[in-house]
Amino acid sequence: MMNEDALSQLYLKDTTFQDLMQRRIFNVLLIASTYDAFIMEEDGRVEEQLYFEYISLNLSSPPRVTRVSNSAEAMEIMAVKSFDLVIMMPGNDVSETFTGARRIKQSYPEQPIIVLTPFSKEVSRRLSNEDFSGIDYVFSWLGNVDLLLAIIKLLEDKLNADNDINNVGVQMILIVEDSVRFYSSVLPIVYKFILTQSRLFSTEALNEHERMLRMRGRPKVMLARDYEEALELYERYSEHILGVISDVSFKREGAKDPKAGIRLARELRRRDPYLPLIIESSEPENAYDVREMGCTFIDKNSKKFPVDLGKAIINEFGFGDFVVRNPETGEEICRIHNLKELQKSIFDIPAEALYWHASFNDISRWLYSRAMFPIAEVIKQHRFSDISDAPRVRQLFFDLIVKYRKMKNRGVVAIFRQDRFDHYSNFARIGQGSLGGKGRGLAFIDSIIKKNTECDNFDGISISIPRTVVLCTDIFDEFMESNQLYPIALSDMPDEQILRHFLRAALPERIREDLKALLQVVDTPIAVRSSSLLEDSHYQPFAGIYSTYMVPKFSDPDRMLGMLTDAIKGVYASVFYSDSKAYMTATSNVIDQEKMAVILQEVVGKDLDGYYFPSFSGVGRSLNYYPLGEETPEDGVAEIAVGLGKYIVDGGVGLRFSPRHPGNVLQTSELELALRDTQTRMYALDMIGDKGEIKVEDGYNVAKLRVQDVADKGALTYMVSTYDFRDNVLRDNDKSDGRKVVTFNNVLKHDVYPLAKAVDFMLRKGQQEMQRPVEIEFAGMIEPGKKSKGRLYWLQIRPIVDRKENVDEAVMATPDDCLLLKSSTALGHGTIEGVRTVVYVRPEKFSSSNNSLIAREMEKINRGFLERDERYLLIGPGRWGSSDSALGIPVKWPAISAARLIVESALPNYRIEPSQGTHFFQNLTSFGVAYFTIDTTRKRNADAGVTDLYDVAFLDAMPAVYESEFMRIVTFEDPLVIGVNGLKGTGVVVKPNK
């Protein structure tokens, strides 16, 4: 009974409103005497009247009107200018008008021509003797500019009917009437009614652009003037007719038939028992026949004819509110104003009423009239055969509405409205400014997802973006100016003092009200992320420079609102922290040009004993400069970890794999590596501890948990394996006793969750749509035992700046004894010039207790290089930028931003797995900074020599321009020769004069 195929295919059928109404009337030629034109215009120009009529109905592109006095002048001007419509007003000689029309038609056969004549019995008598072959329509001018609007819309409908009605599903109202006077008065009534209704239903659109486009989906009106023309129009558009308005007396088979309308109604009833028919007649005796067929009768002679017609259209054609009635008494049960209310009310509509309305296609007709074609089509095709099906029908209709609303929300940046934003909303903006870099990236991701329907069910998982609201950059401007914060922000105050001033400042009150409405809908913690104008731009991504806060979900809405507003202010303040200012200097940007949008996004995850985290987070890159075995750079690379993604961004030990070779994971290829080089800690949002007010360090409320403790609670199923020390093997489950090891073996090797395929899909589609290599961020939930395998959220996309310089192969082939450095794991591409200085950490001084001191010293050294506008080669043990001082020097990017080549040398008894995809590495590639990992114990195979080289003794023997307990700086007379082949992953630095 449930139309599952139609439900699953619904996503494919979204209406492309921009493809509707492609043929428009922009230029009108009015042929009329000065006097006739004056009578028509009364006290204003026709063009102005049309303009104001268009504006009042929120229509775009009102036509321009050019006037000439006769058909001879018309032929002259038409020879040099094209017109979409010719309107002719007859003078004393009516015949001359019709003769002129035929001449124009002979020269321009496709030109629509209409005759507009004042109404009188004398004019009617004269018209009855004329040859209408050159005329499309004759209208009777009643002094109402509404008629001009109706004429233009009628002709536009006729021009666009075949495409819009049959190809897209736009509905049609058929008017059958042969009286010029009468259809000249009826058409303006019908059009004014339709356009007003379409303006009302267009308010359900998500933004102004969508609203204007959606008005193109209004029902079209077609005019037939005899029985045969009416039947021909019905047959051509029978699948999409909203209803028929017909006279009774008109021509049939060439002769006047006083009962033609009754015959037409019977024929249409025979073909479609549910088609609404409104029959109007000046002869009251026709009412009996009309009502006997179950049609609506209107008396043409009634003084309130326009009101009666309006009521009939509302009741019969599905306009206005959907009124649920008791089928036995006709009494109103409830009234539904929009789709959201229908979704909310569907389970409360009595079974008898639902069955009755569905039987007469009332629900689909109401949806059709509001231009909701995909959902209306499925509901119309569904047959509600028995009242006992009511529970399933309700569920089907509910599921359809949910799917339709999700579909309409996807790929659209909606305007945030407190009464509209709900659980099915996807992406909204507050303010009129820019979305910022990350915001634009998210909107771009959403548009990619909308285009690729497989994201709804990608091998058992859904791919989407988390629910998102963006505070646009104009809110930042208003906040800064209304609180007079620029003097403080641009000063040299410490970061903590700047933050304190920002926290004391006030957000606009309307923003607080919007945030309250948001908190009523979002039932998860909220990530408050920076989205500045410069972040994630194509050529200078400011990755990871500004703050990202996480606001826990509190039961007290006031407490959560307070923390949310403070987090927004904290992100604003981070634009002006010392690191940001240093970064601006390094990138030649001016800080007061920076504008900050803020992304408010639901945090992916679930709560475990007061700690909130996703199953996994990760980053991916479509270029892999560290290919293993059969992998190629174009296969891409990903790094994943359990818990929050901050762990990877901070340089923690994630699991690296190529999405096209998920079984080829170096870190789990040997038991020793798996036990030594996999994740043992994970990040989670602390939901219970009171951490006080927002701090400069944005991770202040992020807890670092032991993987073992979390896995023992069953929260890492499929992501961890268990080390069986008795048999010295890893078992790919989390149920056994023993140490839990993050291998993702069940995901990557046993495919219980299609992560590798999904990451490959995101990288491939992202690169294809962006037309350049990309880096992405994602997080997901694995849901063992549920109907679906889980959910995957695509969080970010940004371009990788791909260096395309040529590599000098002679440099790459330099003998080892002439090399200072040689790496078989190099990132970057090309020849690096102009570097004369080497800054290096004394390897013997590397220790977790010294590394924080080294980081501070490095910051001072780097500042000096920036002031002198010089660049250097940087060498240090372990990972640069690691938040764990046991693994490397915990610097932030601004502290080493003057380096052109950064080298990480191996630690004794510790294998360095090059980290990929962190903000740190995004900056390396974007600014063309090369990166070497050097492990002087690494061999290509057992028989080969060592592939990596670091001649630290050569540097130690050189005189230093700076020397301290931990660091040395050596400057050479000539620039060093540095070569990187990123596609092969090799790099060399040649000793001077070699």
N, C-alpha and C positions, 0 to 999 in steps of 0.2 A: 504494500500500500504506500509506504514512504518512498518517495521518488529520490532514491539515493544518488542515482546518476546525475539527475538534474541538480541536486544539491552540491555534488562534488564539482560539477562543471560550471556552477554559477560564477565562479571567480573569473572565468574566461570571457564572460559576457558583459563586462562593465561598459556602460554607455560612453562613447567618446563624443560628448556634447560639442566639442570644438569642430567636429566633422559635419555638424548639422547646419542648415541655413547657409550653405556655401554661395548660393546665388541670391544676390540682394539687389534692391532697387535703390540706387544712390543718386541718379540724375533723372529728373522728370522734366519733360518739355510740355508746357501748357500752351495750347493754341486757343486764344480767346481774344475778343476785342477788349480794348481798354475798359469799356463800360462793364462788360461781363466779368472781367477780372476784378474790377473794383467792387461789384456787387458780391462776388465770392469772398473777397478779402474783408469786406466791411471796413473795419478801422485798423487793419494790420495786414502785413504781407503774409501770403500763404506759407512761405518758407518758415517764417517766425512762428506762425500758429502750429505748423507741423512740429517744429522744434520743441515748443512747450508741451505739446501733446505727447511727444516721445519721452521727454524728460519726466513728465508726471507719471508715466507708466514704467519708468526705469528702463526704457529701450535705448539701444545704442544706434549710432549712425543714422540720424534723420536725413532724408533726401534733400538735395538742392533743387530748386525750381527755377527754370528759365522760361520766360514768356515771349511768344511771338504772336503776331496778329492774325496770320492766315497760313494755310497749308503751303503756299509758295515760299514764304519766309522760312517755314519749318524745313522744307527740303534743302534750302540753302544752308541753314545752320547744321542740319544733320550730315551734310557732306563733309563738315570739318570737325564735328564733335559727336560722340556717341551718347545715346540716351537709353535708359533702361525701360522707360515708360513714356508714352505719349497720351496726354489727356486733351480731348477736343471739346470745346463748348460751342454749339451751333449758334450762329447769328440768325438774322432774318431768313437767310436761305439755308434751310436744313439740308437740302440736297447737296449743296456745295461742300458741306462738312463731310458727308458720306463719300462723295466723289473724291475729295482730297484724301480721305482715309484709305480708299482703295489704291490711289497713286502711291502713297507712302508704303503700303503693304506690298505693292509690286516691287518696289525698290528695296525694301527691307522686310522680307517675308517673316522673319522671326521677331519682329518688333511688336510688343504688346501695345494695342491701341484701345482706349476706352472713350466713350462719348459720355459727357456729363451735361445733362440738360435740366433746366428748371422744370418743375412739375406743373403741368396744366393739361386740361382735356384737349386743347388745340394742339399742343406739342405731341401728346399721345396719338392724336389722329394723324398728324403728319408723319410720325415715326412708323406707323403701321404700314405706310406705303414705300418705305425705304429698303434698299438692298444692304443687308448687314454683313456681307461677305468680307469686308475689310475691317470689321470691328470685332474685338474680343468680347467686350461687355458694354452695355448701356446702363448708366446709373442716373437716378433722378436726384438733382441737387436740392436739398432741403435746408440749406443754409447752415449746415453743421460740419465743422472740420473733422469730426469723428468719422465721417464718410470717407474723407481722403485717406485717413489712416487705414480704414477697413479695406479700401480699394488696393492700397499698396501691399498690405498684409495678405490679401486674397491672391494677388498675383505672385507674391513671393512664395506662398504656400504651393501654388500650382507649379512654379518653377522647380521647387525642391522636393515635391511629393514622392517621386519614384525612389530617390535615394533615402530620404529621411523616414518615410513610412515603411517601405518594403525591406530596406536593408538594415535600418536601425531599430524600427519598432515604434516610432512616434505614432500616436493615435490620430484618427481623423473624425471630424464631425461633418456629416453630409447634410447640406441644406438643399431641399428640392422646392423651387419656387420659380414661377414664370412671370410674376408681376414685377415690372421694373420698380415701381413705386414701393412695393412691399419689401423686396429684398434690399432695396436701398435703405430702408429703415431697420430691417432685421439684422443685417450684417454688422452695422456699428454696435448694436446692442450685444450681439454674440461676441464680437471681438473685444469690446471693452470688458465684458465679463471674463472672457478667457485670459486676457492680459492681466487683469487685476488679480485673478486667481493664481496665475503663474508667478506673479510677483510675490504673493503670499507664500506659495509652496517653495519658492526659491530661497526663502529665508532658512530652510533646513540645510542649505549648502554650508560648507565648512569655512569658506572665506569669500571675499568680495568677487574675486575672479571666478570661482566656481559658481557663485550665484548668478552672475551675468551669463555664463555659459549654459547654466541649467534652464534659463528662461527660453533657450532655443528648443527645449524639449516639450514646449506647450503643444496641445493638440492643434492640428491644422484644420482649416475649414475649406471645404470644396463645395462649389455651387453647381447644381444641375438644374437645367431649365425645362427638361421634359423627361418622360418615363425612361426612354432608351438611354439617355445620358446618365440618369441616376443609376440604372442597372449596370451600365458599363463601369462607372466609378466604383460601385459596390464590388463588382467582380474583381476589379484590379486591386482593391485594397481591403478585401473582405476579412483578412486576418487581423486587421488593426483598426476596426471601426469602433469608436467610443459610443456613437449613437447617431440617430437620424432625426432631423427636423424637417417635416414635409407639409406642403400645402395639399389640398385634396383635388382641386380642379386644375389640370394642366394638360399639355399635349401628350398623346400616346398614339403611336403609329401615324404621326402626322396630323392628327385631328384632335380638337379639344375634347377631353374626356372628363366629365364632371365628377367621376369616381376614380380617377387615375391614382390618387394618393392612397385610397383604400386598397386598390389592387396591388400597388407597390408594397404597402405595409404587409399584406397577406403573403406576398411572395418572399419578402425578407424574413418574416416570422417563420415561414416554412424552412428556410435555409438556416436560420439562426434563432432558435426559440428564446434566447436570452438577450437579444439585441434591444436596447432601449429605443423606443420610437415615440416622438412627440409630434402629434398631428395638429396643425392649426388650420382653421377654416372660418369663413365668414357666414357659413350656413350651419346654424345650431343643430339641425337634424342629423348631421354627420356624427355627432357625439356618440350616438348609440353604437354605431358600427365600430367606432374607434375604441370605446371602452370594452366592447365585447371581445376584442382581440387582446385586451390587457395593455393597451397603449394609453398615453396621456393626451387628453384633448385640451386645446386652448382656443378660445373664441377670439378671432381676429378683430371683432368689433368692440371688444372690451376696452374701456378707457384705461384699464390698468394692464394692458397687454404686455408692456416691457417687464413689469413686475412678475406677472404670471409666467412669462417665458424664463426669467431668471430663476424663479423657484423650481420650475420643471427641470431646468438644466442641472441645478444643484441636486435635486432628488434623484434624477434618472442617470446622469452622466458621471456621478462620483465626485463632483466638485465639493469644496467646502469640507466640513467635518464629516467623519464617518459616524453616522448615527446608527447605533445598534438598537434594533426594535424587537419587540415581542411579536413573533409571527402570527399569533392568534388575535391579538388586540391592536397591533400596530403602535402600541405605546413605546415611547423612548425608554430604553434601559440604561444606556450610557452614551457618551459622546466622546469621540477620539479625535484629537486635533492633529497629531503627527505620528510618524513612524515609531518614535520612541515610546509614545503612549500606547500604541497598538501592541508593541512588544511587552509592555508592562501589564496590559489588560487582557491579553489573549487567554490566560488561564482562568479569568473571571467571567468571560462571556458564557452565558448558559448554552448547553449543548444544542438545544432546539434552535436558538437564535443563530448560532454559528453555522449549523447545518443549513438553515434557511437562507442566510446571506451568501454562503458559499455556493449553494445550488443556483443562485441567480447571478453568479460571478460578480457580486457587489464588491467583494474585497479586492479582487484583481482590478476591477474598474476604478476603484478609488486610488489604487497605486498607480495605474496607468495615467490617470488624470494628473498625478503629481510627478510624472516623468520618471517613475521608478520602474523602468521597463524590465530589467533582468528578473527581479523578484515577482513582478506582476505576471510575467510570462509563465514562470514555473507554477505559481498558484492557480493560474487559469487552466493550465494543462492537467492539474491534479483533479481527480474526481473523488468527491466526498460521497461515497455510495450509501453509507448507512450511518445512522446517528450513533451507533455503538463505536464507530471509529473516532468519535470526538476527541478522546484523550491523545490518540496518536496524531490526529490532525493538528491539534493545538501545539504539540511538541514539534511537528514538522514546520508549522508556520513560525514558531518561535526560533527554531534553528535557522530557518531561512533569513529571518530578519537580522539575527545576530551575524550571520555570515555576510549578508549584504552590508550591514553597517561597518563591519570590520573592513570589508573590501573598499567601501567608499572612504573610510578614514585612512587607509594605507596609501602612501605616496602623496599625501596632501598635507600641507602645513596649514592647519585650521586656525582660525582666530579663537582664542580662549574665551568661552562664555560660561559663566558660573552655572547657568541653568542647562547647559548642553553637555558639559564635560562629564563623562561617566566611565564605567568599567570598559566600555567598548571604544572609547576614544583612544587615539594612538599618538598623535603628534600635534601639539598646539603651540601658538606663540602668544606672548603677552607683550604688547608694544608694537611699534611700526618700524623700528630700526632693523639693523642687520642681525642675522642669526649667529654671526661669528663663524670661525673656521670649523670647529667641531659640530656646531649646529647644522651648518650647510652639509657637512659630511654625513650626518645622521639622516637628513632629509634626502640626500642622494642615495644612501643605502636603502631607505624606505621605497624610493622610486624603483630601484633595481629589484627589490623583493616583489613589488607589485607586478612588474613585467614578467617575473618568473614564477608561474603558478605552482611549480613543484615545491616551493617553499612551504606551502600549507601542509604538505605531507611528504617530507623528504625521507623516504625509506623509514617511516615510522616516527620521525621527529618533525617539529615545526621550526622554521627559521624566521625570526622576526626581530624587530628592535623593541627594547623595553618602552613602556609608556613614558612619554617625554613631553615636558613643557619648557619652552625657552623664554627667558626674560631677555628681550632684545636690547641692543646697544643704547637705544634712546632712554631706557630706564636707568642705565649706568650714568648717562649724561645728566639726567634730571637729578639723580641721587647726589652726584658730585657737586653740581651747581647749587642745588637748594640747601645743601649742608655746608657749602663753602669749604670744600675739602682739598682743593688743588694746592693751596699754599703749604698745607701739612704734607700732602702726598708727594710733592716734588722737592721737599726738603731732605736733609741728610739725617733725619731722625732714625733711630733704630727701628727695626721691623716691629718690635713689640709695641712701641709707642704709636706707630702708624695704625696698627690693628686696633689699639685701644680707642683712638679717635674715631675710627670707622664704626666700631661697635656702638659707640655712643650716638652716632648719627641715626636719622630716621628714614626708613623707606616710605615712599608715598603710600597714603592710607588705602587707596584703591588696590594697590599691589597686595597689601596685607589681606584684603577681602578676597582677592583671587586666590591667594595661597590657602586661606581657610577652606575655600571650596575645593581646592586640589586635595587637601588633606582628608576631606570627607570621602574621596574616591580611592586614593592610593592607600592600600592596606599593607604596604611593605616599608622598610626603611627607604630613605631618599638620598641618592647621590647628588651632591651639588658640585657641578663641574664647570671649570672655566671654558669659555668659547670666545676667545678674543678674535679681533679682525685678522691678526697676523698668524694665529695658530693654524697649523695644518694647511697653510696656503701652499700653492704648488711648488714654490721655489725656496721658501724660508720657513719651514714649519717650526713653530715655537713649542716643541713637544715637551711636556712635563715641567714647564717653567713656572706655571701658575698653580694655585692650590686646588685640590679636590677634597671636599669634606663629605663625610657620611653622617646622616642624621638618623639615629635609631627610631624605631616605631614605639611611641609611648602611648599609653592609654589616655593620658591627659592631653587633650588637643592643644591647650594653651601652652603647655611646656614644649610640645613639638613645634608649634608655630614659632615660639621664641627662638628655639635652636635653629630652625630652618632660616629665619630672617638673619640671625647672626652668621650662619654659614654663608649666606649670599654676600653679606658685608665682608666676610673674611676673604672670599674669592675676589671681590672688588679691591680690597686692600692689597692683595698679593701682586697686583699690577705694579705696585710702587715699592715692593721690597727690594733690598739691595741686590739680590741675585737677578731680579728682573731688570734692574737698571744696568747691571753689568752686561747682561745678555743683549740689551738694546744697543749698548756701546759696541759690543762684538759684532753685531749684525748691521751696524750703521743705520739703525732706526731711531726715531725720535719718540720718547716715551709719551709725550702729550698727544701723539697721533694715535696711540693705541686706544681702542674702545673694547669694552668687555661685555659680552652677552654671557648669560649664566644658564646652564642646562640643569633642569631639575628632572631626575630620572629615577624610576623605581629600581631598587637594587635587586639584582637577580639572586635568588637563594632561598634558604629556609632556616628556621630557628632550631638550634640544638642547645638546650640548657642555657639559654641566654646569649649564645653566640650565633651570629647570622652570617652565612656564607653560601656561595654557589658550589655545586659539585666540583666544577673546574673552571678555570679561566685560562685564557691564552692569547698569544699574538701570532700572527702569520705574516710572511713576506712572500711576494710572488717571485722574487729573485733569491736564490740560495747560493751564497758565496762559500758555503762549507759543504759541498756535495760529498757523499760517501758512496763508494762502490759504484753502482749503476746510476746513481742519482745525477741529474744535471742541474746547472744553476736555474734553468727555466722551470724545474719541477716545483720550486718554492720550498719553504720551510716553515715549521710552526714550533712554538715552545709552549707547553701547557703545564699547569700546576693545579693541585687541589686547593680550594679556597679562593680568596679574593685575588684579583689580578695585580694588586699592589705588590704582591710577593715577587712577581716576575719583573715588574717595572723597577723595583728596588734592587734588582740584580741577584735574586735568589736562584737556587738550583732548580730549574724546571726540567721537563722532559722534552728533548728536542727530537723532531721527526720530520721526514718529508711526507706530505700528504699523499703523494703518489707511490710512496714506498713505506707504508706504515709498519710493515714487519721488520724493517731495517732500522732498528733503534740502537744506536751505539751504546747508550748507557745501560741497556738491559741485555746486551749481547753476551756478557759474561757475568757470572754470579758476583765476582769481586767488585766489578764496576757498579752493578746494581746496588750492592750494599754500601758502596762508598760514595757514588756520584748521583744519588737520587734525593729527592726532597724529604726532609725529616721534620720540618716546621711548616706551618701554614698560617695564613692571616684570616681573621674573622672579625666582624664588627661586634664590639662589646655592647650588648643591649641592656645590661643591668648596672654596670658600674657607673657612678656619677663622676664624670671627668671634669666637671666645672665648665667654665665658658670656653669658647673657641680659642684655639692657640695658633701661633704662627706655624708650628709643625702640624700639617693637616692630618697626619696619621695618629694623633694623640688618643683617639678612642678605638684604634684598631689593635686587637689582641693577637699575640703570636702564640699559637697553640702547637702542642706536639702532635704530629700525625698519628703516632701510636695511640694516644688518648682518644682522638676523634674516631679513628678506625675501630677501636674496641667497642664503641657504641653503635657500630653498624652503619655509620653515616657515609662511608667511603666504598660501598659495595661496587664492584667492577673496576675500581680505580687502583686498588692496592692488591698486592700478592702477599702471601705469608711465607716467611723464611722458616723452613723446616731444618733445624740445626742437626737433627739426628741423621737425616739423609743428605744434608748439605745441598738442598734444592729449594727453589721457589715454587710454591703452589699457588695457582691463579685463583685464589678465593680469599675471603676475609674471615672465614669461619674458624679456621684452625688456630691453635695456640702458637704464639711465636711473634717475632718482629714483623711489623707490617711495612712493606716496601712499595712506594708509589711507582708502579710500572705501567699502568694503563693497559696491561696485556689483554684483558678481556675486551677492551674497547678497540685497540689498534690491531690486535692479532686475531681475536675471536669475533670481532664485529658485532658485539651486543648493542652497540650504539654507533651510528655511521659518522663518527667524528671526522675521520680522514677524508671521506668523500665530501662531506659538507664543507670542510675547510678548503679543499681543492676547488669546490664549486664557488665559494665566496671569493677566493683569490683570482680564479679564472674570470668570473663575471666582473669583479671589481676592476681588474686590469683592462678587460675588454671595454667596459663602459668609460673608464677614466683615460684610456688610451696611453697609459704609462704604467710602469711597475708600481705596485701598491703595498702598503702595510696595513693590516687590519688588527682589531682587537675583538675578542669575543668572550662569552661566558655561557655556561650551560648547566642544565639540571638533568641528571640521570635518574630515572624514576623506576626502579626495579618493581615488578609486580603490578604495574599500572597498565591501562589499555594502550597508551602510547609509550614509546621508549624514552621520551623526555622532550626537552625544549632546548633550542640553541638561540642565543641572542647575539646579534651582530652589533657591536658597540661603537665601532669607529672605523673609518677608512681615511688614509692619507697617502699622498704620492711619495714614492722613493725617487729622489733625484738621481738618475742613472748616468754616471760619468761615461762619456763616450770618447775620451781622448785615446789616441793610439798608444800602444805599448811598444817600447823599443826592445825588440827581442835580443839584441846584442847586450843590453844592460841585464836582462833576465838571465842570460847565459854566462855572466861573469863567474870566474872560478871562485871556489869557496875561500881560498886564502886571501882574496882581495875584498872579501865582504865583511862588513861590520855586523849586519843582520841578515838572516835568511829565514823566511817563514813559509811553511806549506799550508798555512791557514791564514789567508790574508783577505781583508775586506777593503773594497775600493777598486779603482781602476784607473790606470794611466801613469804618467810620469809627474812626480811632484818636484817642483822647482823652487829655488830661493830659500832653502832651509840650510843654515850654516851651524846651528846650535843644537846640542844634545843635552836634554835635562834628564837625569836618571837617578833613581833611588838606589842607594847602596844595598845590594841584595842581602848582605849579612845583617842589615839593620831592620829588615822586615819582621814585624811581630805585631800581634793584635794590640799590644799596649802602646806601641809607637805609632801605629797607623793613623790615629786621629790627629796626632801632632804633625805627622807628615802632610796630612790633608790641609791643615791650616797654613803650613809653610808653603805648600804648593800654590795656595790661593794668592799669597803675597808675590811669589815668583811670577805667576801668570799675569798679575796686575801690572807688573813692571814691563813685561813683554807687550801688553796691550798699549800702555802709555808710549812705548817706543815704536809701536806699530811693527813689531818683529814677530816671526813665527819660529817654532822649534819642534824637535823630535823628542817625544816623551817616552821613557822606558821605566817600567816598574813591575815588581813581582805581583802575581795574583790579578784579581779583577779590579780595574779602575771603576770607581762609581758604585762599588758594592756597599750595601747598607750594613753588611756584616764585616767588621774590621778584621776578623780572622781569615776572611777570604781575599781581602784586597784593601786598597786605599779608599776610604769612604768620602771621595770628593763628589761635588755636584758639577754639572757641566760647566757653569760659568767659571769655575776654578781652573779649568784646563782648556778654555775656549780658544787660546792662541796656538794650540798645537796643530800641526799639519799631519803628523803621523803619531799614533798612540800605539805603544807596544806593551803587551802583557806577557811577561816571561813566567815560565812554570815555577811552582813552588816545589821544594823537596817533598817527595812522597804524596803529592797532591796533584791530581790531573785537572787541568783547566778545561772545562767544556765551554767553548766560546758562547757567550750569551747572545741571543738574537732577539730583535724586536722590542727591546726596551726603548724608552724615550732617549736614553743615552746613545743608543746605536742609531736611532732615527736621526739624531743630530749629526753623528759622524758622517752618515751617507749624504745627508742634505747639504752639508757644508763642504763636501769633498774631502773630508779628513780620512786618511787611510788608517787601517787598524790591523796589526799583526798579533797573532798568538804564536809564541815561540816555546816549544818544548824540546830542549836539546837532547832528550832521551828518546824521542819519537823516531821510529824507522818505518819505511814504507813496507818492508817485509823483513823476515829474519836474516836474509843474506845481504840486504842493502845497507848502505851507510846511513848515518844520521841525516835527516832531511832539513832539520832546523839548526840555526846557528846564531849565537850571540857572543861576540868577542868583547866581554866586559873588561878583560885585562888590557886590551888596546885602549879603551876609554880611561881606565885607571892610570895608565902611563902618560896620558895627555895632561898638560897644565890646565887647571880649572880657573874659570873666571869667577866662580862662586863655589864655596864648599862649606858644608855644615856637617853636623853629626849624621844626618840622614840623607842628604842630597849632594849631588855634584852637577855643575854646569860646565860643559866644554864647548868652546866656539872655535870653528875652523876658519881659515882664510877664505877658502872657496866653498860654494854651496855643495852639499852632499848630493849624490846622484841616487834618487829613490825611484824604484819601478814597482808597479803592482799590476798583476794580471788577475782581475777579479773573476773572469770566467774559469780560469784554472785554479784560482785560489792561492796564487804564489806571490811572494813579494821579496824584494831585496833592497838593502842599503849598501852602497859601495863605499869602501874606505876612501878618504881623500887621496888624490893623486894616484889612484890605482886604475 
